[in-house]
Amino acid sequence: MAFSQLQAAGKQTSENGNSNPNPIPLTRDVSVNVSRSLSSMDKAMETSIASTDAWRALQEHVAEIENTHLKDLLADQGRCEAMSKEDMGLYIDFSRQRATQDTIKKLMDLARAANLKEKIDAMYAGDHINSTEDRAVLHVATRARREQVICDDGKNQVPEVWGVLDRIKAFSEKVRSGEWKGATGKPIKNIVAIGIGGSFLGPLFVHTALRTEPKAMMQSRGRTLRFLANVDPIDVARALNGLDPEETMAVVISKTFTTAETMLNARTVRSWLTSQLGEESVAQHMVAVSTNLKLVKEFGIDPENAFGFWDWVGGRYSVCSAVGILPLSLQYGFEVMEQFLSGANAMDDHFRETPLESNLPVLMGLLSVWNISFLGYPARAILPYCQALSKLAPHIQQVSMESNGKGVDINGNVLPFEAGEIDFGEPGTNGQHSFYQLIHQGRVVPCDFIGIVRSQQSVYLKDEIVSNHDELMCNFFAQADALAYGKSREELRSQNVPDYLIPHRSFTGNRPSTSLLLPELSAYTVGQVLALYEHQVAVQGFVWNINSFDQWGVELGKVLASRVRQMINQSRNKHRFVNNSDGFNYSTTRLLNKYLQGKTQLLYPEPRDVFPAELLEHNPL
Ligand SMILES: O=P(O)(O)OC[C@H]1O[C@](O)(CO)[C@@H](O)[C@@H]1O
């Protein structure tokens, strides 16, 4: 079946009819949107997954689940066993989700109604499922084994992928061994990776995950990897502070090589380098990762020192391409990164080959659709009990929210329900002392608890009854049960809690979570976790029938920023403030003028060609 036919997923089993028996307003309130004509809404409903029998069966099923409590569901051992899955060393326990085996069955029906399997296959087959950009979605090819065949437009992409990986291996070994010299003959010890969004968050997540992993740690001894993402000059100062330019290499990472923030940061770092090492130093001190090798050359970076990737890799899915593998290989060595790629590849195989019923990303994806679209819980907290995973949530935030934060389906019809998920998170136990209060007694936020069996670091003090990592993990186990079971008023009374405190100290429980247990946090398992979450997000999008692989929503702000940029430039050059004829609304005009007035009172430096390196020297951070 062609992908365009798959997109009409809901239609095939549609029975028409827009009624939503669910008491929770989970479908959009269309009455308030006057600009949306009835006929377009009818069309949207007709073609939507929300019009299928499977969707309606789940809506009706909500009432049954509302009559259950997790403390009872957890007493059913058969259910718990059926709702726990283990594969590739990963153990995932879904038994604390507000779902029964019947819910899972109904979700499987939904998956079939959405043509989920066919859509997964279409992705691996290189169909242009990113239809608004007419692109294949093949990040799985970036971690394919050498012998795999993954085609775009009939051409196997894997040899090219490995062509770049082989170059990264050779280049990173040259730099790490000291054979590659900086402009003054010193070896390169520091890497500054300049990029934003998908060209930053994935690599930062993996770097943070590996910093304390024993093998990676050994491999990175004496080396520094820093990231420069924000266009804020404060971020420049923090990224460069204390680095010796003679020993520093900048890796400019940008799929398009046009992103305003990255390009200004790249020019700033170039200025920092050349002001101290001379114009010619760019050749030894700046390299690039991009799909736009023409612009890389125009920037002044030797094409020999540029590492390409392809338009079939979305920015937020690009960490396994040169985007992540180049800076991370420079820091940890290619061998470590190859392990990471293998882990992601193992999860890719699992996703493609495992029946839906025991497919980990499919189950995670379907249960999150259940939580969001049926139970009405739009947020999810990602809570790793492992400090090394502290950048997982910020990365998945982009993967998930930029992918599925959409208002129309893949055919352009307004969605009759809210898609997307609000993702956030912090490592435990830090989060417990921050936002867990809300999760326990306020809003219901489904949680992903992630625990590790063997910690990257081991501390066990002599007089303590458990090791430090055991102490951390006590909380991993306790929190999931605290959310599920809660604490009743009766229990509190039996503990002689005074009446006036009982409402404050009781917990409703019945708050869903998933528990993931990894044997260890190695480069390999980091790859598995990455691909698990990437595919979960794809499953959500496939079911909602949206295009998870474009991101038009980020464009408007960029266009408006460029108008403001021109205005500020004019105001500086012509020494004037914004007036009514400049085309800004009243509020923005006033805000801009407040800003410009404030700036005139500052001793503002004249624009100059070189980066004020002395600012760093005089202001050690
Ligand atoms: O890699 P580039 O082209 O600089 O883009 C950076 C990021 O900007 C976005 O296009 C929008 O935020 C992301 O999708 C992307 O990851």
The ligand as an SDF file (V2000), in Angstrom:
LIG
                    3D

 16 16  0  0  0  0  0  0  0  0999 V2000
   20.8630   22.1760   12.2700 O   0  0  0  0  0  0  0  0  0  0  0  0
   20.2580   23.4960   11.9370 P   0  0  0  0  0  0  0  0  0  0  0  0
   19.8920   23.5970   10.4960 O   0  0  0  0  0  0  0  0  0  0  0  0
   21.1360   24.6190   12.3660 O   0  0  0  0  0  0  0  0  0  0  0  0
   18.8970   23.6240   12.7270 O   0  0  0  0  0  0  0  0  0  0  0  0
   18.8550   23.6110   14.1160 C   0  0  0  0  0  0  0  0  0  0  0  0
   17.4760   23.3700   14.6370 C   0  0  0  0  0  0  0  0  0  0  0  0
   16.5700   24.3550   14.1900 O   0  0  0  0  0  0  0  0  0  0  0  0
   15.3010   23.7690   13.9330 C   0  0  0  0  0  0  0  0  0  0  0  0
   15.0870   23.7580   12.5610 O   0  0  0  0  0  0  0  0  0  0  0  0
   14.1820   24.5590   14.5510 C   0  0  0  0  0  0  0  0  0  0  0  0
   14.3560   24.7540   15.8960 O   0  0  0  0  0  0  0  0  0  0  0  0
   15.4130   22.3630   14.4800 C   0  0  0  0  0  0  0  0  0  0  0  0
   14.5540   21.4650   13.9130 O   0  0  0  0  0  0  0  0  0  0  0  0
   16.8350   22.0710   14.2280 C   0  0  0  0  0  0  0  0  0  0  0  0
   17.2660   20.9850   14.9770 O   0  0  0  0  0  0  0  0  0  0  0  0
  1  2  2  0
  2  3  1  0
  2  4  1  0
  2  5  1  0
  5  6  1  0
  6  7  1  0
  7  8  1  0
  7 15  1  0
  8  9  1  0
  9 10  1  0
  9 11  1  0
  9 13  1  0
 11 12  1  0
 13 14  1  0
 13 15  1  0
 15 16  1  0
M  END
$$$$
